[in-house]
Each structure stands twice: as C-alpha cells, then as structure tokens.
Amino acid sequence: MILASRRAAIASAVMTLAVLASGCASAVPDPTAASAGSGSASETTTAPTSAVKGPPEMEHVHNLALAGTALLVGSHEGLYRQEPGETPVRVGEPFDVMGFTKMSDRWLASGHPGPGMQAPPDLGLLESTDEGRNWSAVSLSGEADFHRLTGSGKTVLGVNSGDGLLWRSTDAGKNWNTVEASLYDVALDPQDPDSAVATTPEGPQRSRDGGQTWSPIADAPLLSLLAWHDDGLTCVTPEGRVQTSSNGGRTWKERGTVKGTPVALAAAGDQVALLAGDTVWFSSDSGASFKPRITAVAGH
C-alpha cells in the first residue's frame, strides 16, 4: 500500500522534475521523478560481454522496441537499429522520435521534425510499413506530440505531452477522442485491445474498455515503465526492479534489478531491454539477470 504522504510527495515533485530532466517540456507525470535514486548494481546484473558504445549522435533516447534479436532505439536524432554486438545504425530520415510502438508490420511514431523536414513542430501520428525507412502522416499533424504510444488491433492510445491527456483512437489512428486520465506510461494487451494497463504516481491502473475508463490495480507495486507482449506484462519500478505478470496485473513476480533511473523499456518473450542511466541493459531470461548491451548513451 502506498502511503498518502508518499503520493503527495510524488504528485508535487513529479511535474517540475519531469520538465527539468527532459529536453522536451511535458505535462505527463513521471513516477520515477520523486522515487528513483542513483541505485547500485545488484547481484542480478552480470559483467558485460558484447556491449558496444552508443554513437555520439544517438542522444536523448526516449524509447526502445525489439524486432526479433534487433533492438530499435528511438532518439532525439532519429530511429536506430542495433543488431547484437554491433554499433547502432540510423534507419530512415532523422527526426525526434518522442513516442514509438511496433505493431507487427506497422510501426507508429510521434515527435518533432528533423533538419530539413517540411512539417509542423508537432508531428502528430506517423506510420511506417517498411520497418522505419519511410514515414507518412496519419493524423493530428501540428496538434499532438505523443510521448507514449501503444496499439492493439485498431485501437491506438497515446499520452500527449501538450495537454497531459490520454488520446484514444479505435480506427487505427485516423480519428481521436481524449480521456481525462493523467498517465505516465501505457500499454495495450496485444491479444485484446480492450485490456490496458498504465502507470501513474499513485500506482498502476487497469482499463477493461480500451482506455475509456481506469481503476487502480490492488496490491500492485509502484511502476514507472511497462511493456505488454504475447507472454504477459514486463514492468520496472522507479528503483530499477523488474516485475512481471502473466495475468494482466492481478499478481506479480519480482525478477532482477539494474542500476540507474529507468528511462525506456522493451520486452518480447524472454528478452528485456532497459535503458537506465547511460546504459541499455539486456536480459534473455525475462529480466532475472542483465548485461550491458549499449553503453555511453549520450544525454543520459
């Protein structure tokens, strides 16, 4: 149970710290801002094996995703693809990838234009059907900057940094309505677009109607980031402890721990990638143990 005093402290500190920590001002509350400390490596963080240094231009990483064994990195300077043990390589035209989600053969993104792009400051919703090499506008150009994106079926949810609200579409991102919900991270069940879980400073919440209404998840740990894949939920606490759930958040299992403040998370099957501090940590055992995959990530 989270004490009322802790909720108040998080709520009062979250907005200021989130803006100071980010290069892009945001109205989205960050549970990590008041809770995460510097941390230390636990016994579940193993020695590096094939870690590589991030290229200097891949700065301010906002999100991660997995495509088979490849790691996708959304950054201030574009989307990068990193094969195991290799230096990340930028894919497609550079732009500030603030929000990103991978839906089978359809990838969605949001953010700000890169140098030379003829586009408004807020890109709205973009899509790529060729693994990020080319992007086209779907909707909300000049109206929305989604820092969190998730999709399942034809349902797309996005946390808009401009107004701090959850935006919801049920026609693959063409038309939207807003929901009065102050969420930090959000994920839809890839097998059921009616089921969603989100993180807030007061604890995780669940929706059973595709993001229209939300209710607290009883007896759940305080979480900052989450990923919902075919095998269940993989989440991380503000202190870097990985938690998994195979039943939509009804029960939780604590896995391993990484050092540093969690910034971005991706999971698929047994694979977990987690940016904490200036390192992308990687696990092949559902988060029980980690090793560095990319080090010296710029801007972190």
N, C-alpha and C positions, 0 to 999 in steps of 0.2 A: 504494500500500500504506500502511495506517495503522500507524504505529509503535506498539509495545506501550506505550511511555511515554505516548503521546497517548491511547490507550484508557484507561489507568489514570487519567489526569487527568480525562478526561471522566466516567468512571464515578464517581469520588469527589466531583466537584463538582456533578454533574447534579441529584441529589436535593435538596440544600439550595437551590440557586439556583432550581429549578423551583417550589418551595414559596414562596420569598420573592417571586418575580415574579408569582405568581398570587393572585387573591382567593379561590380555592378550592383547599384543600390537595390534593395529588395524589401518588400513588405511581408515576406514569408518568415514566420517564426522558426527559429533553429533550436532544437532541443540540445544540440551539442554546445551551444554558446556558453551556458552557465554551468554545465555539468562536467565537461571533459577536462582532464588535467593533462600534464605532459606525459604521464604514463611511463611504463618501463616494459621491456620485453619480458614476456612470461616464458615458462618452460615449453610452451607450445610453439614458440617462434624459433624456427630452425636456422642453421647457418646458410648463407647464400650459396647457390650452386651456379646457375647460369644467368645471373642477374646482369642487366645492361643498364647503362646510364641513359636517361631520357635526353633527347636532343634539346638544346637550349631554347629553340623556338617553340617547343611544345610546353607552353607555360599556362598557368592557371587552369588546371584540369577541373572540369565540372562534373563529368560523368564517365562511367565505364559500361561496357557490354561485352558479351562473349559470343563469338561466332565460330563454333567448333573449338579448335585449340587456339584460335587467334583472339587477341584482346583488342577491342575497339576503345579508343580514348578520345572523348570529346573535350576540346580545349579552346582557349581564347583565340588560338591561331588555326583552328580547323579540326577535322576528324582525322585521327591517326589509327593505323592498323599495325599491330605488333605480333609477329609470329614468335613462338617460344625461342628465347635466346638471341633474337635479332633486334636491331635498332628499330624503333617505331618509324613508320613511313606515312606521310600525309596522303590522304585519299581525297581526290576531288579539289574543288575550289575552296580556298581558305575562307572561313567565316567563324564568328564567335559562337561556338556550339554550347549554348547555355542549357538546353534540355535535349534529351536524346532517348529514344527507345527503339528496340529492334523487334518487329513483328514479322517473323518468318521472312518472306521475300520483300516486305515493305518496311522501310526504315523511316522514322519520323524524327524531326528535329525542330528546334526553335532557337532564337538568339538574335544576333546583331550582324549586319553586313561586314564583310571583309573589304580590304582595299580594292577600289575599282568596281565594286558591286553597285549596280544601279537599283537600290532598294531603300525603303524607309528604315529608320533606326531600329524598329522592332519588326522582325521578320514574320511574326505570326507562326503558322504551322507550315512546315516544309515536308516533302516526302521524296524518297529516293527508291527506285525499283532496280537499281543496278549496283547495290552494295556501296552506296555513298559516292560514287564517281560523279553523278549529276543529281541536282536537286531542283524541284519545281514547287511553286507556291500552291498550297491547298486552300488556305483561308486565313483571315484575320491579319493580313499584311498591314503593318502600321498600327495595329491595335493591341497585340498581345506579345509578351515575352515570357514564354513558359520556361521556368527553371526546373520543373519536374514534368515528365511525360510518361504515360503508361497506356497500353492499349490491349484489348482482347476482343476478338470478333470485330464488330463495327463500332464498339464503344471506345472512346478515347477520353482520358482525363488529363488535365493539365493544371498545374499550380502556376498562376500568373503573378509575376513579380510586381507588376504595376499596381494592382489592387489587392493582392494577397488572397484572392478568392480562388476557389476551385472552379474551373471551367469544364463543361461536360458536353460531349457530342455522342450521338447514337447513330450517326450516318457516316462514319469513317473520317470525321473531322471537317465536314463541309459546313455544318450549322452547329451553333453552340448556345447553351444557356449557362448561367452562373449559379453556384451553390454557396450559400453563406456558411462556409466551413473554412477555418483557419488551420491549414495543414502544412506540414513541412515536406514530407516525402509520401508518396502514394503508389500503390501497385494493385493492378487488377489480376485476378486469377486467370491464367492463360487458357484454362479449360472452362471457365464460367464467367462471362462478362458481368454478371450481376453481383459477383463477390469481389470486394475490395478491402484492403487494409491500408491505414495511413498512420503516420507518426505525428504527434503533437507534443508540446511541452508538458502536458498533463498525462501523457501515456498514449499507447496506440488505440486506434478506433477502427471499428468494422462497419462496412456497409453491405447490405444484402439486396440493394436495389440499384446497383451500378453507379453508386456515388451520389445519389439524390439525398439520402439521409445517413447519419452516422451515429454510432453509440460506442461508449467505452468498452474495451475488452477487459473483463475482470481478471485480476491476478496476473496480469502480463507485466513483463519487465519494461522499464522506460527504454524506448528505442529511438534511434536517430535516423538510420537508413534501412531500407528493406528492398528485397528483390523476390518476386514470386515467379517460380519456374515450374516445370511439369512435376518435379518431385516435392514441391512444397515451398514454404517461406524460408528465406535466409535473411537474417537481420543482424544489425550491430548496435550495441549500446553506445552512449556518448563516451564511455571509457574504453571502447575498443573490444568489448566482449561479444563474440559471435553467438547468436541464438538461432535455433532452427525450430520449425513447426511443420508437421506433416498433416495437420488437421485444421488449417486455416486460422491458427492462432488460439485454439482452445487450450492447448498445452505446449510447453516449450522445453527445449533441451539446450543447455549451455555447452558450447563447443570450446574453441580456443580463443586466444587473446592476442592482439597485436598492439604495438606501442604507437603513440601519437593520436592526434584527433582525427576521427574518421571523416573523410571528405566525399568519397564516392564508393559505390558498391555494385558488384555484378555477381550473379550466380547462375549456374546451369548444371544440373545433375550434381556430381561431386565436386565440380570446380567452383571456387570462390575467388574473386579478385577484389581487393580492398585497398583504396588509397588512404593512407594515414601518415601524417607528417609529410615528408617528401619522398615516400616510398610506396610503390604499388606492391602489396603483398599478395602471394598466390598460394592457394590450397587446392590439393587434389583429393582431399578426404573430408569434404563437406565442412571445412573450417576447423577441424580438430588441430591441425598444425599448418604453419605457414612458412614460406621462404620468400625472400625478395625476388621480384620479377623485373621491376624497373626502379632504379634509384635516381637520386638527384633530380627529381621532378621540379622544374623551375616554377617559382612563385608560390611554393609551399614550405 
